[in-house]
Amino acid sequence: MYACAGAAIGALSGELHGGANTKVMRMLLEIDRIERVEKWITSKLDSRGKIMGMGHTVYKTLDPRAKILSGISEKLAGRTGNTKWFELTRKIESVTRAEFNKRKGKEIYSNVDLYSPSIYYVMGIDPDLFTPVFAISRMSGWCAHIIEEKFAEAQPKAVIYRPEAEYIGRYCGLEGCIYMPLEKRE
């Protein structure tokens, strides 16, 4: 368990994986204003740079996590009155998608790292802590997966359960989940 959890954390050390959300926030801070987005994106793409938070190795369509985080970011922006980071992120997404399609004739979609920074930043979390917060939020899932694959011998061969996996549980919505103590569950 410890080795697997440590390996999961270690996998976040890559330049494109772990730290991507912090790089997105640096991009947001650098661009700073909606009217600067188009020039910044085109300049970055002209120099063959990457737009962090866009594209994914596995998800060739919209990353479902990005869709959920986009909604959360929008709601948080509305509740706090601090809409700047959400609006800037949404503009970056739309300009990048249009520019990518124009240049390559292909679609590119946001990933989990595009909208999480606008949420974390509005919540007052320092960008240097974005990746540790991400890791903390993933740890219970990683441990469940380790138990399922290693100890419960769920599969004769390890399987990654995304992106075509079909969730068959009950989904309670973005904010509708209510904690039910174990002794009261069916």
Rosetta blueprint (number, residue, H / E / L):
1 M L
2 Y H
3 A H
4 C H
5 A H
6 G H
7 A H
8 A H
9 I H
10 G H
11 A H
12 L H
13 S H
14 G L
15 E L
16 L L
17 H L
18 G L
19 G L
20 A H
21 N H
22 T H
23 K H
24 V H
25 M H
26 R H
27 M H
28 L H
29 L H
30 E H
31 I H
32 D L
33 R L
34 I H
35 E H
36 R H
37 V H
38 E H
39 K H
40 W H
41 I H
42 T H
43 S H
44 K H
45 L H
46 D H
47 S L
48 R L
49 G L
50 K L
51 I L
52 M L
53 G L
54 M E
55 G L
56 H L
57 T L
58 V L
59 Y L
60 K L
61 T L
62 L L
63 D L
64 P H
65 R H
66 A H
67 K H
68 I H
69 L H
70 S H
71 G H
72 I H
73 S H
74 E H
75 K H
76 L H
77 A H
78 G H
79 R H
80 T H
81 G L
82 N L
83 T L
84 K H
85 W H
86 F H
87 E H
88 L H
89 T H
90 R H
91 K H
92 I H
93 E H
94 S H
95 V H
96 T H
97 R H
98 A H
99 E H
100 F H
101 N H
102 K H
103 R H
104 K H
105 G L
106 K L
107 E L
108 I L
109 Y L
110 S E
111 N L
112 V H
113 D H
114 L H
115 Y H
116 S H
117 P H
118 S H
119 I H
120 Y H
121 Y H
122 V H
123 M L
124 G L
125 I L
126 D L
127 P H
128 D H
129 L H
130 F H
131 T H
132 P H
133 V H
134 F H
135 A H
136 I H
137 S H
138 R H
139 M H
140 S H
141 G H
142 W H
143 C H
144 A H
145 H H
146 I H
147 I H
148 E H
149 E H
150 K H
151 F H
152 A L
153 E L
154 A L
155 Q L
156 P L
157 K L
158 A L
159 V L
160 I L
161 Y L
162 R L
163 P L
164 E L
165 A L
166 E L
167 Y L
168 I L
169 G L
170 R L
171 Y L
172 C L
173 G L
174 L L
175 E L
176 G L
177 C L
178 I L
179 Y L
180 M L
181 P L
182 L H
183 E H
184 K H
185 R L
186 E L
